Amino acid sequence: MQFFTHDGFDLAFLERQPESGEGDPVLMIHGFASSHYVNWVSPGWFKTLNDAGYRAITFDNRGHGASSKSYDEADYTPVKMASDATALLDHLGIERAHVMGYSMGARIAAFMALSDPDKVVTLVFGGLGIGMIDGVGDWDPIADALLAEDPAATSHPRG
């Protein structure tokens, strides 16, 4: 696992070039309350794409997995989370990538394509609800869940 810093967050990511040559990059964005491992590594997507000759890239969204967390609701907008994905591509020197998102990750991928269309070659949406058609939905429950105190911890500062 590697890390890079963007917008005050230390974001964990995993990247692997194919065994032969340099493949097209595929960025995989995980869903809410998940991680790169749960959505992309464990089910085999990361390995399958890499074995097929793609440069496989995935990361833990801010507030998830090994990436740093914030207790400020304003840090968890789809635009800001999409900017993390774009920043990862910039960090890796990648001009354009295929982008796959699952659930919340699909929504983040959609916002990434809207904000930085030149970075996205193709989009694959998995588990994306009708909210992308009817409206972007309410991100407050996601922000509230990310702000919830960890029951194993004695206290958390709130921003």
VMD Tcl script that builds the backbone (N, CA, C; Angstrom):
set m [mol new atoms 477]
animate dup $m
set s [atomselect $m all]
$s set {name element resname resid chain x y z} {
  {N N MET 1 A 0.845 -1.168 0.000}
  {CA C MET 1 A 0.000 0.000 0.000}
  {C C MET 1 A 0.890 1.231 0.000}
  {N N GLN 2 A 0.538 2.162 -0.852}
  {CA C GLN 2 A 1.255 3.426 -0.919}
  {C C GLN 2 A 0.303 4.539 -0.509}
  {N N PHE 3 A 0.846 5.739 -0.276}
  {CA C PHE 3 A 0.034 6.881 0.109}
  {C C PHE 3 A 0.451 8.109 -0.678}
  {N N PHE 4 A -0.509 8.995 -0.899}
  {CA C PHE 4 A -0.212 10.321 -1.410}
  {C C PHE 4 A -1.139 11.280 -0.659}
  {N N THR 5 A -0.796 12.564 -0.673}
  {CA C THR 5 A -1.569 13.550 0.072}
  {C C THR 5 A -2.298 14.465 -0.896}
  {N N HIS 6 A -3.580 14.664 -0.614}
  {CA C HIS 6 A -4.392 15.595 -1.398}
  {C C HIS 6 A -5.444 16.226 -0.499}
  {N N ASP 7 A -5.572 17.535 -0.579}
  {CA C ASP 7 A -6.617 18.274 0.130}
  {C C ASP 7 A -6.607 17.971 1.635}
  {N N GLY 8 A -5.413 17.781 2.184}
  {CA C GLY 8 A -5.277 17.523 3.613}
  {C C GLY 8 A -5.482 16.082 4.041}
  {N N PHE 9 A -5.695 15.175 3.086}
  {CA C PHE 9 A -5.909 13.762 3.393}
  {C C PHE 9 A -4.722 12.934 2.910}
  {N N ASP 10 A -4.351 11.939 3.702}
  {CA C ASP 10 A -3.397 10.921 3.269}
  {C C ASP 10 A -4.235 9.783 2.707}
  {N N LEU 11 A -4.122 9.582 1.397}
  {CA C LEU 11 A -4.957 8.607 0.704}
  {C C LEU 11 A -4.141 7.378 0.329}
  {N N ALA 12 A -4.634 6.224 0.755}
  {CA C ALA 12 A -3.969 4.944 0.486}
  {C C ALA 12 A -4.359 4.461 -0.902}
  {N N PHE 13 A -3.374 3.961 -1.648}
  {CA C PHE 13 A -3.681 3.432 -2.974}
  {C C PHE 13 A -2.820 2.224 -3.295}
  {N N LEU 14 A -3.294 1.470 -4.282}
  {CA C LEU 14 A -2.606 0.280 -4.771}
  {C C LEU 14 A -2.549 0.399 -6.287}
  {N N GLU 15 A -1.392 0.115 -6.844}
  {CA C GLU 15 A -1.204 0.221 -8.289}
  {C C GLU 15 A -0.304 -0.908 -8.753}
  {N N ARG 16 A -0.634 -1.492 -9.904}
  {CA C ARG 16 A 0.209 -2.553 -10.442}
  {C C ARG 16 A 0.205 -2.486 -11.965}
  {N N GLN 17 A 1.423 -2.419 -12.521}
  {CA C GLN 17 A 1.599 -2.494 -13.975}
  {C C GLN 17 A 1.427 -3.949 -14.393}
  {N N PRO 18 A 0.969 -4.184 -15.626}
  {CA C PRO 18 A 0.899 -5.576 -16.095}
  {C C PRO 18 A 2.306 -6.147 -16.241}
  {N N GLU 19 A 2.409 -7.467 -16.214}
  {CA C GLU 19 A 3.717 -8.108 -16.310}
  {C C GLU 19 A 4.444 -7.777 -17.605}
  {N N SER 20 A 3.697 -7.639 -18.681}
  {CA C SER 20 A 4.345 -7.328 -19.959}
  {C C SER 20 A 3.912 -5.950 -20.437}
  {N N GLY 21 A 4.854 -5.024 -20.442}
  {CA C GLY 21 A 4.595 -3.699 -20.981}
  {C C GLY 21 A 3.818 -2.787 -20.068}
  {N N GLU 22 A 3.348 -1.697 -20.677}
  {CA C GLU 22 A 2.561 -0.710 -19.946}
  {C C GLU 22 A 1.143 -0.743 -20.471}
  {N N GLY 23 A 0.223 -1.166 -19.650}
  {CA C GLY 23 A -1.169 -1.263 -20.076}
  {C C GLY 23 A -1.934 0.018 -19.833}
  {N N ASP 24 A -3.087 0.119 -20.467}
  {CA C ASP 24 A -3.978 1.244 -20.208}
  {C C ASP 24 A -4.351 1.252 -18.735}
  {N N PRO 25 A -4.382 2.430 -18.098}
  {CA C PRO 25 A -4.756 2.488 -16.684}
  {C C PRO 25 A -6.258 2.343 -16.485}
  {N N VAL 26 A -6.616 1.580 -15.451}
  {CA C VAL 26 A -8.006 1.445 -15.014}
  {C C VAL 26 A -8.044 1.836 -13.541}
  {N N LEU 27 A -8.800 2.902 -13.241}
  {CA C LEU 27 A -8.960 3.366 -11.873}
  {C C LEU 27 A -10.268 2.823 -11.327}
  {N N MET 28 A -10.197 2.118 -10.192}
  {CA C MET 28 A -11.373 1.528 -9.552}
  {C C MET 28 A -11.681 2.267 -8.259}
  {N N ILE 29 A -12.945 2.743 -8.136}
  {CA C ILE 29 A -13.361 3.541 -6.980}
  {C C ILE 29 A -14.420 2.753 -6.201}
  {N N HIS 30 A -14.155 2.489 -4.939}
  {CA C HIS 30 A -15.033 1.645 -4.118}
  {C C HIS 30 A -16.259 2.385 -3.594}
  {N N GLY 31 A -17.173 1.610 -3.023}
  {CA C GLY 31 A -18.426 2.131 -2.492}
  {C C GLY 31 A -18.346 2.555 -1.035}
  {N N PHE 32 A -19.467 3.079 -0.555}
  {CA C PHE 32 A -19.580 3.587 0.807}
  {C C PHE 32 A -19.341 2.495 1.841}
  {N N ALA 33 A -18.656 2.866 2.919}
  {CA C ALA 33 A -18.363 1.976 4.045}
  {C C ALA 33 A -17.616 0.732 3.595}
  {N N SER 34 A -16.816 0.872 2.559}
  {CA C SER 34 A -16.046 -0.236 2.019}
  {C C SER 34 A -14.585 0.190 1.919}
  {N N SER 35 A -13.846 -0.492 1.062}
  {CA C SER 35 A -12.440 -0.162 0.847}
  {C C SER 35 A -12.022 -0.714 -0.510}
  {N N HIS 36 A -10.821 -0.352 -0.920}
  {CA C HIS 36 A -10.304 -0.880 -2.191}
  {C C HIS 36 A -10.247 -2.403 -2.132}
  {N N TYR 37 A -9.900 -2.923 -0.962}
  {CA C TYR 37 A -9.747 -4.366 -0.829}
  {C C TYR 37 A -11.087 -5.092 -0.962}
  {N N VAL 38 A -12.104 -4.601 -0.281}
  {CA C VAL 38 A -13.407 -5.272 -0.267}
  {C C VAL 38 A -14.062 -5.256 -1.645}
  {N N ASN 39 A -14.032 -4.118 -2.335}
  {CA C ASN 39 A -14.731 -4.014 -3.623}
  {C C ASN 39 A -13.918 -4.475 -4.817}
  {N N TRP 40 A -12.597 -4.375 -4.776}
  {CA C TRP 40 A -11.809 -4.607 -5.988}
  {C C TRP 40 A -10.762 -5.708 -5.881}
  {N N VAL 41 A -10.091 -5.838 -4.737}
  {CA C VAL 41 A -9.035 -6.852 -4.609}
  {C C VAL 41 A -9.633 -8.218 -4.278}
  {N N SER 42 A -10.407 -8.297 -3.207}
  {CA C SER 42 A -10.963 -9.572 -2.777}
  {C C SER 42 A -11.828 -10.258 -3.837}
  {N N PRO 43 A -12.713 -9.535 -4.539}
  {CA C PRO 43 A -13.524 -10.206 -5.569}
  {C C PRO 43 A -12.748 -10.549 -6.842}
  {N N GLY 44 A -11.501 -10.077 -6.940}
  {CA C GLY 44 A -10.665 -10.460 -8.075}
  {C C GLY 44 A -10.602 -9.470 -9.226}
  {N N TRP 45 A -11.319 -8.363 -9.153}
  {CA C TRP 45 A -11.287 -7.390 -10.250}
  {C C TRP 45 A -9.884 -6.839 -10.492}
  {N N PHE 46 A -9.198 -6.483 -9.423}
  {CA C PHE 46 A -7.858 -5.892 -9.543}
  {C C PHE 46 A -6.923 -6.853 -10.289}
  {N N LYS 47 A -6.883 -8.109 -9.854}
  {CA C LYS 47 A -6.011 -9.121 -10.470}
  {C C LYS 47 A -6.448 -9.432 -11.904}
  {N N THR 48 A -7.741 -9.587 -12.117}
  {CA C THR 48 A -8.244 -9.933 -13.449}
  {C C THR 48 A -7.884 -8.858 -14.465}
  {N N LEU 49 A -8.093 -7.597 -14.107}
  {CA C LEU 49 A -7.755 -6.510 -15.030}
  {C C LEU 49 A -6.250 -6.440 -15.267}
  {N N ASN 50 A -5.486 -6.614 -14.198}
  {CA C ASN 50 A -4.029 -6.589 -14.333}
  {C C ASN 50 A -3.531 -7.750 -15.191}
  {N N ASP 51 A -4.069 -8.944 -14.970}
  {CA C ASP 51 A -3.695 -10.114 -15.775}
  {C C ASP 51 A -4.088 -9.941 -17.237}
  {N N ALA 52 A -5.127 -9.143 -17.493}
  {CA C ALA 52 A -5.579 -8.888 -18.866}
  {C C ALA 52 A -4.751 -7.806 -19.552}
  {N N GLY 53 A -3.743 -7.281 -18.854}
  {CA C GLY 53 A -2.846 -6.313 -19.467}
  {C C GLY 53 A -3.100 -4.868 -19.115}
  {N N TYR 54 A -3.974 -4.608 -18.154}
  {CA C TYR 54 A -4.251 -3.242 -17.735}
  {C C TYR 54 A -3.388 -2.850 -16.538}
  {N N ARG 55 A -3.125 -1.566 -16.418}
  {CA C ARG 55 A -2.475 -1.010 -15.232}
  {C C ARG 55 A -3.585 -0.808 -14.206}
  {N N ALA 56 A -3.653 -1.655 -13.221}
  {CA C ALA 56 A -4.721 -1.633 -12.223}
  {C C ALA 56 A -4.392 -0.641 -11.112}
  {N N ILE 57 A -5.363 0.217 -10.814}
  {CA C ILE 57 A -5.185 1.254 -9.791}
  {C C ILE 57 A -6.459 1.318 -8.961}
  {N N THR 58 A -6.309 1.347 -7.651}
  {CA C THR 58 A -7.451 1.533 -6.771}
  {C C THR 58 A -6.982 2.252 -5.518}
  {N N PHE 59 A -7.909 2.835 -4.796}
  {CA C PHE 59 A -7.540 3.581 -3.589}
  {C C PHE 59 A -8.679 3.548 -2.588}
  {N N ASP 60 A -8.339 3.916 -1.351}
  {CA C ASP 60 A -9.347 4.052 -0.306}
  {C C ASP 60 A -9.804 5.510 -0.297}
  {N N ASN 61 A -11.104 5.725 -0.522}
  {CA C ASN 61 A -11.647 7.079 -0.471}
  {C C ASN 61 A -11.371 7.721 0.875}
  {N N ARG 62 A -11.337 9.031 0.898}
  {CA C ARG 62 A -11.195 9.740 2.180}
  {C C ARG 62 A -12.254 9.228 3.158}
  {N N GLY 63 A -11.835 9.031 4.399}
  {CA C GLY 63 A -12.762 8.534 5.406}
  {C C GLY 63 A -12.975 7.033 5.386}
  {N N HIS 64 A -12.284 6.321 4.523}
  {CA C HIS 64 A -12.476 4.875 4.365}
  {C C HIS 64 A -11.129 4.155 4.432}
  {N N GLY 65 A -11.189 2.884 4.815}
  {CA C GLY 65 A -10.007 2.028 4.783}
  {C C GLY 65 A -8.808 2.643 5.475}
  {N N ALA 66 A -7.666 2.584 4.805}
  {CA C ALA 66 A -6.414 3.077 5.380}
  {C C ALA 66 A -6.193 4.569 5.152}
  {N N SER 67 A -7.102 5.229 4.429}
  {CA C SER 67 A -6.972 6.671 4.205}
  {C C SER 67 A -7.390 7.433 5.456}
  {N N SER 68 A -6.899 8.657 5.571}
  {CA C SER 68 A -7.218 9.450 6.757}
  {C C SER 68 A -8.680 9.902 6.741}
  {N N LYS 69 A -9.145 10.267 7.915}
  {CA C LYS 69 A -10.534 10.623 8.112}
  {C C LYS 69 A -10.666 12.083 8.544}
  {N N SER 70 A -11.852 12.610 8.402}
  {CA C SER 70 A -12.179 13.953 8.870}
  {C C SER 70 A -13.528 13.886 9.568}
  {N N TYR 71 A -13.749 14.810 10.474}
  {CA C TYR 71 A -15.038 14.899 11.148}
  {C C TYR 71 A -15.794 16.154 10.707}
  {N N ASP 72 A -15.410 16.672 9.545}
  {CA C ASP 72 A -16.076 17.832 8.963}
  {C C ASP 72 A -16.920 17.373 7.780}
  {N N GLU 73 A -18.245 17.544 7.875}
  {CA C GLU 73 A -19.153 17.097 6.822}
  {C C GLU 73 A -18.771 17.648 5.452}
  {N N ALA 74 A -18.263 18.856 5.419}
  {CA C ALA 74 A -17.937 19.516 4.153}
  {C C ALA 74 A -16.833 18.793 3.382}
  {N N ASP 75 A -16.102 17.929 4.047}
  {CA C ASP 75 A -15.018 17.182 3.377}
  {C C ASP 75 A -15.525 16.007 2.549}
  {N N TYR 76 A -16.809 15.682 2.653}
  {CA C TYR 76 A -17.329 14.475 2.012}
  {C C TYR 76 A -18.335 14.754 0.893}
  {N N THR 77 A -18.130 15.830 0.157}
  {CA C THR 77 A -18.999 16.083 -0.992}
  {C C THR 77 A -18.531 15.245 -2.174}
  {N N PRO 78 A -19.430 14.940 -3.107}
  {CA C PRO 78 A -19.007 14.162 -4.276}
  {C C PRO 78 A -17.947 14.874 -5.107}
  {N N VAL 79 A -18.012 16.192 -5.168}
  {CA C VAL 79 A -17.019 16.946 -5.937}
  {C C VAL 79 A -15.630 16.793 -5.307}
  {N N LYS 80 A -15.552 16.926 -3.986}
  {CA C LYS 80 A -14.255 16.790 -3.311}
  {C C LYS 80 A -13.715 15.366 -3.411}
  {N N MET 81 A -14.609 14.387 -3.285}
  {CA C MET 81 A -14.157 12.999 -3.370}
  {C C MET 81 A -13.713 12.662 -4.797}
  {N N ALA 82 A -14.386 13.234 -5.782}
  {CA C ALA 82 A -13.962 13.038 -7.176}
  {C C ALA 82 A -12.606 13.692 -7.420}
  {N N SER 83 A -12.354 14.812 -6.747}
  {CA C SER 83 A -11.058 15.477 -6.926}
  {C C SER 83 A -9.913 14.615 -6.397}
  {N N ASP 84 A -10.192 13.757 -5.405}
  {CA C ASP 84 A -9.167 12.827 -4.918}
  {C C ASP 84 A -8.775 11.840 -6.012}
  {N N ALA 85 A -9.770 11.344 -6.752}
  {CA C ALA 85 A -9.499 10.387 -7.836}
  {C C ALA 85 A -8.658 11.049 -8.926}
  {N N THR 86 A -9.016 12.266 -9.294}
  {CA C THR 86 A -8.245 13.001 -10.299}
  {C C THR 86 A -6.832 13.264 -9.797}
  {N N ALA 87 A -6.715 13.638 -8.528}
  {CA C ALA 87 A -5.395 13.912 -7.946}
  {C C ALA 87 A -4.523 12.658 -7.938}
  {N N LEU 88 A -5.117 11.496 -7.724}
  {CA C LEU 88 A -4.342 10.253 -7.773}
  {C C LEU 88 A -3.776 10.032 -9.172}
  {N N LEU 89 A -4.605 10.229 -10.182}
  {CA C LEU 89 A -4.100 10.085 -11.555}
  {C C LEU 89 A -2.965 11.075 -11.810}
  {N N ASP 90 A -3.124 12.317 -11.365}
  {CA C ASP 90 A -2.054 13.311 -11.519}
  {C C ASP 90 A -0.793 12.866 -10.783}
  {N N HIS 91 A -0.962 12.373 -9.561}
  {CA C HIS 91 A 0.171 11.897 -8.761}
  {C C HIS 91 A 0.945 10.795 -9.493}
  {N N LEU 92 A 0.215 9.941 -10.208}
  {CA C LEU 92 A 0.843 8.830 -10.934}
  {C C LEU 92 A 1.282 9.220 -12.346}
  {N N GLY 93 A 1.069 10.467 -12.730}
  {CA C GLY 93 A 1.467 10.929 -14.059}
  {C C GLY 93 A 0.586 10.369 -15.171}
  {N N ILE 94 A -0.668 10.102 -14.863}
  {CA C ILE 94 A -1.594 9.517 -15.833}
  {C C ILE 94 A -2.502 10.614 -16.380}
  {N N GLU 95 A -2.475 10.772 -17.694}
  {CA C GLU 95 A -3.301 11.800 -18.327}
  {C C GLU 95 A -4.755 11.387 -18.451}
  {N N ARG 96 A -5.003 10.108 -18.806}
  {CA C ARG 96 A -6.361 9.609 -19.017}
  {C C ARG 96 A -6.446 8.163 -18.545}
  {N N ALA 97 A -7.613 7.787 -18.027}
  {CA C ALA 97 A -7.788 6.422 -17.538}
  {C C ALA 97 A -9.227 5.963 -17.772}
  {N N HIS 98 A -9.389 4.655 -17.833}
  {CA C HIS 98 A -10.709 4.048 -17.752}
  {C C HIS 98 A -11.069 4.114 -16.267}
  {N N VAL 99 A -12.314 4.408 -15.951}
  {CA C VAL 99 A -12.718 4.565 -14.550}
  {C C VAL 99 A -13.914 3.667 -14.265}
  {N N MET 100 A -13.782 2.861 -13.210}
  {CA C MET 100 A -14.851 1.974 -12.750}
  {C C MET 100 A -15.232 2.385 -11.336}
  {N N GLY 101 A -16.523 2.502 -11.089}
  {CA C GLY 101 A -16.982 2.826 -9.755}
  {C C GLY 101 A -18.121 1.914 -9.344}
  {N N TYR 102 A -18.139 1.569 -8.068}
  {CA C TYR 102 A -19.225 0.747 -7.534}
  {C C TYR 102 A -19.983 1.545 -6.473}
  {N N SER 103 A -21.310 1.620 -6.609}
  {CA C SER 103 A -22.188 2.277 -5.650}
  {C C SER 103 A -21.747 3.730 -5.460}
  {N N MET 104 A -21.371 4.136 -4.259}
  {CA C MET 104 A -20.900 5.501 -4.056}
  {C C MET 104 A -19.728 5.797 -4.983}
  {N N GLY 105 A -18.905 4.793 -5.251}
  {CA C GLY 105 A -17.778 4.972 -6.167}
  {C C GLY 105 A -18.229 5.284 -7.585}
  {N N ALA 106 A -19.383 4.741 -7.994}
  {CA C ALA 106 A -19.939 5.065 -9.310}
  {C C ALA 106 A -20.366 6.524 -9.347}
  {N N ARG 107 A -20.958 6.971 -8.271}
  {CA C ARG 107 A -21.354 8.382 -8.192}
  {C C ARG 107 A -20.120 9.287 -8.229}
  {N N ILE 108 A -19.077 8.910 -7.495}
  {CA C ILE 108 A -17.842 9.690 -7.503}
  {C C ILE 108 A -17.252 9.702 -8.916}
  {N N ALA 109 A -17.274 8.548 -9.589}
  {CA C ALA 109 A -16.767 8.464 -10.961}
  {C C ALA 109 A -17.552 9.383 -11.887}
  {N N ALA 110 A -18.873 9.459 -11.700}
  {CA C ALA 110 A -19.696 10.346 -12.525}
  {C C ALA 110 A -19.307 11.807 -12.297}
  {N N PHE 111 A -19.105 12.183 -11.049}
  {CA C PHE 111 A -18.685 13.550 -10.754}
  {C C PHE 111 A -17.293 13.828 -11.300}
  {N N MET 112 A -16.431 12.828 -11.271}
  {CA C MET 112 A -15.090 12.979 -11.848}
  {C C MET 112 A -15.193 13.245 -13.347}
  {N N ALA 113 A -16.041 12.485 -14.032}
  {CA C ALA 113 A -16.208 12.665 -15.477}
  {C C ALA 113 A -16.787 14.036 -15.800}
  {N N LEU 114 A -17.651 14.545 -14.935}
  {CA C LEU 114 A -18.227 15.872 -15.160}
  {C C LEU 114 A -17.215 16.979 -14.907}
  {N N SER 115 A -16.402 16.827 -13.863}
  {CA C SER 115 A -15.451 17.883 -13.509}
  {C C SER 115 A -14.164 17.828 -14.322}
  {N N ASP 116 A -13.745 16.633 -14.717}
  {CA C ASP 116 A -12.485 16.456 -15.456}
  {C C ASP 116 A -12.687 15.490 -16.617}
  {N N PRO 117 A -13.507 15.859 -17.599}
  {CA C PRO 117 A -13.819 14.920 -18.683}
  {C C PRO 117 A -12.601 14.476 -19.493}
  {N N ASP 118 A -11.579 15.293 -19.556}
  {CA C ASP 118 A -10.381 14.920 -20.317}
  {C C ASP 118 A -9.575 13.824 -19.637}
  {N N LYS 119 A -9.848 13.552 -18.361}
  {CA C LYS 119 A -9.131 12.511 -17.621}
  {C C LYS 119 A -9.752 11.123 -17.813}
  {N N VAL 120 A -11.009 11.081 -18.284}
  {CA C VAL 120 A -11.767 9.841 -18.323}
  {C C VAL 120 A -11.926 9.345 -19.751}
  {N N VAL 121 A -11.389 8.139 -20.025}
  {CA C VAL 121 A -11.533 7.530 -21.344}
  {C C VAL 121 A -12.902 6.870 -21.449}
  {N N THR 122 A -13.217 5.999 -20.489}
  {CA C THR 122 A -14.509 5.312 -20.423}
  {C C THR 122 A -14.945 5.246 -18.975}
  {N N LEU 123 A -16.249 5.016 -18.773}
  {CA C LEU 123 A -16.812 4.875 -17.435}
  {C C LEU 123 A -17.553 3.558 -17.328}
  {N N VAL 124 A -17.389 2.898 -16.197}
  {CA C VAL 124 A -18.172 1.707 -15.885}
  {C C VAL 124 A -18.813 1.969 -14.530}
  {N N PHE 125 A -20.156 1.932 -14.491}
  {CA C PHE 125 A -20.898 2.134 -13.254}
  {C C PHE 125 A -21.464 0.805 -12.784}
  {N N GLY 126 A -21.210 0.452 -11.528}
  {CA C GLY 126 A -21.812 -0.730 -10.924}
  {C C GLY 126 A -22.585 -0.309 -9.691}
  {N N GLY 127 A -23.761 -0.891 -9.502}
  {CA C GLY 127 A -24.544 -0.622 -8.308}
  {C C GLY 127 A -24.976 0.826 -8.175}
  {N N LEU 128 A -25.158 1.483 -9.306}
  {CA C LEU 128 A -25.557 2.890 -9.285}
  {C C LEU 128 A -27.077 2.973 -9.318}
  {N N GLY 129 A -27.636 3.584 -8.313}
  {CA C GLY 129 A -29.091 3.671 -8.212}
  {C C GLY 129 A -29.690 4.724 -9.127}
  {N N ILE 130 A -30.988 4.787 -9.107}
  {CA C ILE 130 A -31.748 5.714 -9.935}
  {C C ILE 130 A -31.475 7.172 -9.547}
  {N N GLY 131 A -30.818 7.382 -8.418}
  {CA C GLY 131 A -30.510 8.735 -7.959}
  {C C GLY 131 A -29.706 9.551 -8.955}
  {N N MET 132 A -28.907 8.908 -9.773}
  {CA C MET 132 A -28.150 9.662 -10.774}
  {C C MET 132 A -29.067 10.175 -11.878}
  {N N ILE 133 A -30.238 9.598 -12.024}
  {CA C ILE 133 A -31.204 10.061 -13.028}
  {C C ILE 133 A -32.165 11.055 -12.391}
  {N N ASP 134 A -32.662 10.704 -11.198}
  {CA C ASP 134 A -33.641 11.543 -10.518}
  {C C ASP 134 A -33.019 12.710 -9.767}
  {N N GLY 135 A -31.736 12.679 -9.552}
  {CA C GLY 135 A -31.033 13.700 -8.781}
  {C C GLY 135 A -29.920 13.043 -8.009}
  {N N VAL 136 A -28.985 13.847 -7.533}
  {CA C VAL 136 A -27.800 13.279 -6.899}
  {C C VAL 136 A -28.072 12.708 -5.523}
  {N N GLY 137 A -29.250 12.920 -4.995}
  {CA C GLY 137 A -29.565 12.325 -3.703}
  {C C GLY 137 A -29.038 13.136 -2.548}
  {N N ASP 138 A -29.202 12.620 -1.379}
  {CA C ASP 138 A -28.851 13.302 -0.149}
  {C C ASP 138 A -27.565 12.706 0.403}
  {N N TRP 139 A -26.502 13.503 0.396}
  {CA C TRP 139 A -25.219 13.033 0.905}
  {C C TRP 139 A -25.117 13.177 2.416}
  {N N ASP 140 A -26.088 13.849 3.059}
  {CA C ASP 140 A -26.018 14.030 4.508}
  {C C ASP 140 A -25.952 12.717 5.280}
  {N N PRO 141 A -26.748 11.680 4.930}
  {CA C PRO 141 A -26.623 10.417 5.674}
  {C C PRO 141 A -25.225 9.799 5.553}
  {N N ILE 142 A -24.588 9.950 4.398}
  {CA C ILE 142 A -23.230 9.424 4.239}
  {C C ILE 142 A -22.275 10.201 5.136}
  {N N ALA 143 A -22.395 11.537 5.109}
  {CA C ALA 143 A -21.530 12.360 5.959}
  {C C ALA 143 A -21.769 12.041 7.429}
  {N N ASP 144 A -23.037 11.886 7.832}
  {CA C ASP 144 A -23.350 11.559 9.232}
  {C C ASP 144 A -22.736 10.224 9.643}
  {N N ALA 145 A -22.810 9.236 8.764}
  {CA C ALA 145 A -22.241 7.923 9.081}
  {C C ALA 145 A -20.727 8.002 9.209}
  {N N LEU 146 A -20.093 8.799 8.363}
  {CA C LEU 146 A -18.638 8.941 8.450}
  {C C LEU 146 A -18.232 9.712 9.698}
  {N N LEU 147 A -19.140 10.533 10.220}
  {CA C LEU 147 A -18.850 11.304 11.424}
  {C C LEU 147 A -19.131 10.535 12.712}
  {N N ALA 148 A -19.844 9.427 12.599}
  {CA C ALA 148 A -20.223 8.663 13.788}
  {C C ALA 148 A -18.986 8.238 14.558}
  {N N GLU 149 A -19.097 8.306 15.853}
  {CA C GLU 149 A -17.976 7.922 16.697}
  {C C GLU 149 A -17.736 6.426 16.622}
  {N N ASP 150 A -16.486 6.063 16.679}
  {CA C ASP 150 A -16.089 4.668 16.703}
  {C C ASP 150 A -16.382 4.137 18.104}
  {N N PRO 151 A -17.241 3.131 18.230}
  {CA C PRO 151 A -17.582 2.628 19.568}
  {C C PRO 151 A -16.374 2.056 20.311}
  {N N ALA 152 A -15.333 1.682 19.602}
  {CA C ALA 152 A -14.138 1.124 20.254}
  {C C ALA 152 A -13.258 2.227 20.834}
  {N N ALA 153 A -13.455 3.457 20.377}
  {CA C ALA 153 A -12.624 4.562 20.853}
  {C C ALA 153 A -13.316 5.248 22.037}
  {N N THR 154 A -12.525 5.881 22.862}
  {CA C THR 154 A -13.110 6.554 24.027}
  {C C THR 154 A -13.706 7.898 23.647}
  {N N SER 155 A -13.069 8.612 22.738}
  {CA C SER 155 A -13.629 9.889 22.285}
  {C C SER 155 A -12.980 10.294 20.982}
  {N N HIS 156 A -13.704 11.080 20.246}
  {CA C HIS 156 A -13.220 11.628 18.976}
  {C C HIS 156 A -13.464 13.123 18.999}
  {N N PRO 157 A -12.485 13.912 18.551}
  {CA C PRO 157 A -12.775 15.340 18.383}
  {C C PRO 157 A -13.697 15.523 17.202}
  {N N ARG 158 A -14.579 16.424 17.282}
  {CA C ARG 158 A -15.497 16.715 16.162}
  {C C ARG 158 A -15.185 18.097 15.623}
  {N N GLY 159 A -15.144 18.161 14.269}
  {CA C GLY 159 A -14.808 19.431 13.601}
  {C C GLY 159 A -15.984 20.280 13.343}
}
mol reanalyze $m
mol bondsrecalc $m
mol representation Tube
mol addrep $m
